[in-house]
Amino acid sequence: MLHPGTLQPVGPDDLAPLFPMELIMQEVSTEREVPIPEPVREIYRQWRPSPLFRARRLEKALQTPAKIYYKYEGVSPAGSHKPNTAVPQAFYNKQAGVKKLVTETGAGQWGSSLSFAGALYGLEVKVFMVRVSYDQKPYRRALMETYGASCTASPSNETQAGRNILAQRADHPGSLGIAISEAVEIAAQRDDTKYALGSVLNHVLLHQTVVGQEAMAQLEMAGDYPDVIVGCTGGGSNFAGIAFPFLGAQLRGGKKLRIVAVEPAACPSLTRGQYAYDFGDTAHLTPLTKMHTLGSTFTPPGFHAGGLRYHGMAPLVSHIKQLGLIEAVAYHQTTCFEAGVLFARAERILPAPAANHAVKGAIEEALKCKAEGKSRTILFNLCGHGHFDMQAYIDYFGGKLQDLNYDEAELAMALAGLPSVKEAA
Ligand SMILES: *Cc1c(COP(=O)(O)O)cnc(C)c1O
């Protein structure tokens, strides 16, 4: 990471205004394994291990020789994989004497997860929710408030970053990049207040690897091992969570697999972004990280998988993409909803709009097996349920869901504005 002002490498102390030291040490850790604290395990036990299902009915519906397995993270209290990191983040903040956490949320999954985790530890939680989602998803907001958190539409008048954006465009739909700026601005102002991020960072990806580790043990019980792993990517955390333990095994001489990241065509950082140093937020308050990015000023169109509307990508996921260890594909939202509905009718679980991207990717892999007459084992992460996203399904069934394209000129402008960083050879 580089300092936003000096562009010099940042050390743990530079991050101390935003995060407790335990999480910073995990962020820069080179340990292969970091134990999960017992009090966190105790809370995990409410829904972990999450189930691993074989999608036999989906296999039948597709008439594919492939075996399809999915890890179902929708069983957590907040309905997604996000509590896997919200709980340890709240735990380490509480341990460090922090009183209040500030964060951003896109679709509302992260906001509700941190609200849930904050309530467990008596931490006050404030959430900046991207304006389009705030308007589209009043029930997610109500869930956060039920857990005792407060939720503000972003861009807001409560921060300088928000006021600057609103001065340019009063009806700005917001973006994760803007909401991050607002949360970071508030957290940096107060000693008893820290910031929490639900994706992208190394420590978040680390916490999510519980998903892949469990899947590995569960597949062993089933006497199977994947040939292909599929996950959707917003900031990259649920994808890394399911894929990294298997990739680690591969890098240590284990079985080689294909790993496919599925992203929205309207916000395609891995398939259309540049691999470059960029800011994590729009107001340029965060450190710079090297990642696949569409440019920090890029505002993606307001499609339904709000959790995937982020301009950047986790540096670790970007790095392995650059090394050729994973593949990436992008799909538009209507074809993903079509896949999600097929999945729901076969498997009876209704996926979150973001998860529909992983379902679509897994179905494509299964259809490839069918075309080739080959059986392969496919594992994908069903990262959340869609019970709070029914308006998106209503729009889909009403034929109102559009495949939105991002503005090519805006992307070119955002990429042209990437900070210039001289890299050591
Ligand atoms: C937040 C979220 C995502 C996107 O974030 P990642 O860090 O890429 O996992 C995807 N799916 C669901 C259900 C989410 O809540």
The ligand as an SDF file (V2000), in Angstrom:
LIG
                    3D

 15 15  0  0  0  0  0  0  0  0999 V2000
  -20.9150   -8.1400   -0.6700 C   0  0  0  0  0  0  0  0  0  0  0  0
  -21.3810   -9.2630   -1.4550 C   0  0  0  0  0  0  0  0  0  0  0  0
  -20.7140   -9.6340   -2.6400 C   0  0  0  0  0  0  0  0  0  0  0  0
  -19.5460   -8.8900   -3.1890 C   0  0  0  0  0  0  0  0  0  0  0  0
  -18.4330   -8.8190   -2.3620 O   0  0  0  0  0  0  0  0  0  0  0  0
  -17.1950   -9.7800   -2.4900 P   0  0  0  0  0  0  0  0  0  0  0  0
  -16.1860   -9.1920   -1.5840 O   0  0  0  0  0  0  0  0  0  0  0  0
  -16.7560   -9.7700   -3.9300 O   0  0  0  0  0  0  0  0  0  0  0  0
  -17.6360  -11.1160   -2.0660 O   0  0  0  0  0  0  0  0  0  0  0  0
  -21.1870  -10.7130   -3.3300 C   0  0  0  0  0  0  0  0  0  0  0  0
  -22.2580  -11.4040   -2.9110 N   0  0  0  0  0  0  0  0  0  0  0  0
  -22.9170  -11.0940   -1.7850 C   0  0  0  0  0  0  0  0  0  0  0  0
  -24.0940  -11.9160   -1.3770 C   0  0  0  0  0  0  0  0  0  0  0  0
  -22.4890  -10.0160   -1.0220 C   0  0  0  0  0  0  0  0  0  0  0  0
  -23.1400   -9.7100    0.1090 O   0  0  0  0  0  0  0  0  0  0  0  0
  1  2  1  0
  2  3  1  0
  2 14  2  0
  3  4  1  0
  3 10  2  0
  4  5  1  0
  5  6  1  0
  6  7  2  0
  6  8  1  0
  6  9  1  0
 10 11  1  0
 11 12  2  0
 12 13  1  0
 12 14  1  0
 14 15  1  0
M  END
$$$$
